[in-house]
């Protein structure tokens, strides 16, 4: 009972959302040599995994060992559900609303893993406990470190080379971004009639993500970030705008590339996390227009790679040029650069009713973009 009391007390005392102190983020930044936002994100995720995982272990150790197999199976089923339920109720009561599911995913998984490890220790199943821990770590490493296939890497490199070759003749502004998209999606001499157009589009999106989004993406594609090709590709970035903004073209391109490499939900979460970090740390503040650009990029990637027919339709659409209204709606009226205090005063938090209404408005605007719709 003492361990269960500690679990509940910890949930009541610890602030929600659970964010790392700046000193911890600075320590991560110093050890790993990464940028501030990446260090803060790693510190935040690590802190939540450590805290909620520990709660799971404590909760599991608070139960009495069952003497029968059905009793043990019941504990394995019930204890994680109870821990997660209590954690979500207390966290939601402190926030004033239910958390967005993607923000609750890390605490839930950490609770599950911690509870499983705790039950393994309770029953002294050392081999089973160790096996579970190794499997979880291996799965996490695969998900975090896995990148593109060699074939996709070569195809992305070929499209980067063509973007660089087209560089001297590219216009500026919105026309520049449109020309980059059109060039990336045009057929290469190496493309054959039998080659999957979905894979062609994936390579085009990844090349755009590196050139317009961020060069760090090159490592995930299997390319050398410090190579001459990647350096020349990043030189195409200045002046490429979307509705007059360079940051929106970068949001769009990077989110689309992440959606191709991972899963659209993960890319959505990445955009949301970035916006929250801007509001809660040293960034420019929470921007719904940036979030709209992230969502537009994710939708674009999905529409361009959903099927062979959709992939060919996207190639044909871009062959005639970029019509901005088809890919990105007007977003200048959406709130931008909100500080932590402003965001909390206006919206209460991520997941509040007013926040969901604004996100729904963004989705409605994206629905009206012809290139992002379910059927082109």
N, C-alpha and C positions, 0 to 999 in steps of 0.2 A: 504493500500500500504506500510505503514511503516513496518508492520510485514513481508510482502513478501520480502522487501528489507533486513531485518535482516536475513531472511532465506538464501538468496543468498549470502550475505556478510559472514555469518558464514561458508557456504560451501567453499567459496573462501579462507578464512583466516585459517581455521582449517587444519592441515597437513593431508596428505593421504599417507599411512594408518594411521588411528587414533589409536595411542597406548598410554597406560596410563603411567603417570610418575612413577618412581620407588617408590616414597613416598606413592602413592596411593596403589600400590601392597604391600608394606611393611605394610601399615595400615590394609589391608585385611588379610594378613598373621598373623598379631598380633591378630586381632579380632577373626578369625576362627581357628587359630592354625593349618593351613595346610602348605604344602611345598611351596617353592618359585614358582615353575612352576604353580601349581594349583592356587596360589594367583594371579599370573600375568594374567593367563587366565581369572579368575573371574573378575579381575579389568578391563581387556580389553573388555570383553563382556558387563559388567555393564556400562562402559563408552560409548560404542557404542549405547546401548539401551537408555541410558539417553539422549545422544546428538541427535540421529536421531528421537527418540520419541518426544523430545521437538520441533524439527523442524516441525514435523507433526502437533503438536498442534498449533504452531504459524501460519503455512500455512493455517490451517483450519479457524483460527480466523481472517485471513486477508481478507476473502471473505465476501461479503454482503449477508445477510440473504435473501433467496429466498422466495417469497410470495406464490408460488404454489407448489403443491406436485411434479409435473414433474421437476420443477426447483431444488427442494431439492434432488430428486433422481439423477439428473444430477451432482450436486455438490458432492454427495457421491461417484459417479463413477469417475468423472474427477479429483477432487482435489488430491486424493492419487496418481493417475497415473502421474500427473504433478509433484508433489513433488518428487516421486521416479525417474522420468525421469531426472529432473534437477540435483538431487543428483548424479545419476550415470554418467551423462555427465561431470559434474564438477570434480568428483572424478577420472574418467578415463582420463580426460585431464591432471590432475596433476600427475597421475601415468605414463602416456604415453601408456597405454593399457587398454583394458576392464578387469575388475576384474574377477577372477574365480567365478563362480556363487555361490559356497558354502560360499565364503568370503563375498559376497554381501547379503547373505540371512538374516543375523541379521539386517543390516541397513534397508533392504526392509521391513521386518516384523515390526521393530520398527517404521518406517515411517507410515505404514498402521495403526498400533494401535494408534499412536499419532494423526494421522489425524482423525480417527474415534472418539477418545475422544474429540478432538477439535470441531468437528462438533456437537457432542452431547452437549457440553457446549454452543456452538453458538446458538443452538435452545432450550437450557435450558431443554433438555431431560435428567434430572438427573437420573431417574430410568434406562433408557436405557443405559446411559453412564456407570453407576455403574455395570449394568448387564454384559456389554461387558468386562469391566475391570476384574470383578470376573471370567468370563469365560476364559479370556486369562491367568490369573494367575493360575487358576485351571488346564488348559491344560498344561501350562509350568511345573507346579509342578508334574503333572502325568508323563510327559515325562522325567523329570529329576530324579524323585524319584522312578518311577515304576521299579520293579525288576522282578525276576523270580517267577514262580508259586511254590507252596509248593511241588508239585510232582517233578518238575524239580530240586528244591533245594535238596530234598532227594536223587534223582538219582545222582546229582553232588557230594554230600557228600559220597555216596557209592563208587564212582569212585576215589575220593580222598583217601578214606581208602585203596583201593586196590593199588594205587600208593605208598602210604606210606609203605604198607606191602612189596611191591616189592623193596623198596629202598636199602636194604643191598646188593642185588645181581645185582644192576645196574652197567653197565660199565661207562666209562667216555667219554667225547668228543661227537662227532656226534652220536656214537652208543648209548650214554646215552639218547640223545634227541629222537632218533628213538625208543628206548625201552620204554620210557615214553609214546610216542604216541601210540605205539602198545598195551601197557598195558591199556591205557585209553579207547581204542576203542574195546578191546576184550569184548565178552559177559560176563555178570555177571550171577551167578546162579539165581538171582531174575528176570532176563530178561525172558520174555515168548515169545512164537512164535507170539502171538497176539499183543505184544507191538510194538509201532511204532518205526522203526529204526531211523527215523529222530530225535525223542526225545532222543534216546540213544546217538546219535552222538552229539546232543546239550549238553548233560550232560558231555560227554567226552571232548568236546572243552572247556567248562567252567572249568572243573577240571584242564586241562592243563593250562588254563589262570591264574588260581590261583597259581598253583605250579610253573610254569615256568615264567609267565608274571608278575603279581603283586598281593600280598595278599589283597590289598584294594578291589579287585574285589569280594572278598567273601561277602562283605556287600550287593552288588547288587544282589547276588545270594540268599541272605537270610541266610547266614551263619555268624557265629561269627568270625571276623577277628583275634581276640586274643585267639581263642580256641587252644587247644593242637594239634588238627588235622591239622589246617591251618599252625601252626608253623612247624610241622613235614613235611608238604608238601613243604613249602618253603625251607627246608633244602635239598630238592632234586635238587634245581635250580643250585647251583654251579657245573660247569663242563659240563652242558648240552649245547652243541654248535651246531650251524648251519653254515656249511662251516667254521668251526674253530672260530666262534665268538659267545660269550654268548649273546651279545646285540641283535644279529639278531634273535636268538631263542626266546628271550623275546618279541621283536617287533612282530614276527610272531604269537606267542601264545596269546598275549594280544589283538592284533587287531582282531584275529579270534573270541575270546571270546566276544569282544565288538560288533562284527557283529552279533553274535548269540543273544545277549541281546537287541540290538537296531535294526539298519538298516545298511546295508553295506555302504550307502552313509555317514551316520553319523560317522562310524568307519573310513572311508577314510578321512573325515574332521578332525577327531581327530588326525590321523597321520600327516596330513599336518599342522595342528595348532601346534603340538608338534615340528615339524621341524622348523617352522617359529619362534617359541619362542626360540628355541635353538640358532637361528641366531641373534635374536633381543634382547635377554636378557643375562643370565649368563650361558648358556648351552655350549655344546661342538661344536655347529655350525650346519649349515644345511647339511644334509647328504642324498643324493639321494639313497644310498644303504639302509639306514634305511627306507626310503619311499618305496623302493621295497619290503622290508621285511613286512612292514605294508600291502601293497597291496596283497602280496602273502598270508598273513594270512586271509584277507577278502575274497579272492577268494577261499581259502581252505574251509572256513566256508560255503560259498555259495554252493560249489560243494558237500560238505558232508551232506547238509541239504536241498537241492533243492527239492528232491522227495524221496519216499521210495526206488525206484530203485537205485537212485544215492547214497543214504545213505548206502544201502547194498553193492554197488560196492566199496565205500570207505572203508568199514569195511573189505571187501575181499582183497583190495589192501594192507592195512596196516597189515593184518594177516600174510602176507609173508615178512614183514619188510619194513623199510623206504628206498626208493631210492631217495636220495636228489634231483637229477636232475628232478624228477617228481613233486617236490613240490617247489623248489626254484632255480632260475637260478644263473649263475655266475654274481656277481655284484661288485667285487673288483675294477673294472676299473671305476666305477661311482664316481663322485666328492663327497668328504666327508669333514666334519668339516670346512665348509665355514663360515667365519665371515660375519657380516652384509655388510661390505665394499666389501669383495670379492664376495659375492652373487650378490650385486647390480652391481658391475663392470662386472661380467660375464654374468648375466642373466637379469639385469634390475629390475626384480620383478617377483612374482608369477603370472603366466598368460601370460608372455611375449612369443614371438614366440620361442626363444631359450629354454625357460623353458618347453614349451609344447612339443618341439621336444625331449627333454630328457625324459619327462614322457612317450611320445609315444614309445620311445625305450624300456623303462621299461615294458610297457604293451606288446610289441611285444615279449620280452623275456619270460614274464609270459605265453603268449599264447602258447609257445613251451613246457611248462611244462605239461606233460600228465595228472597229477592228478588235474590240475586246469582248464582244458579245459571244454568247454560246455558239451561235451559228453565223458565219461570216457571209 
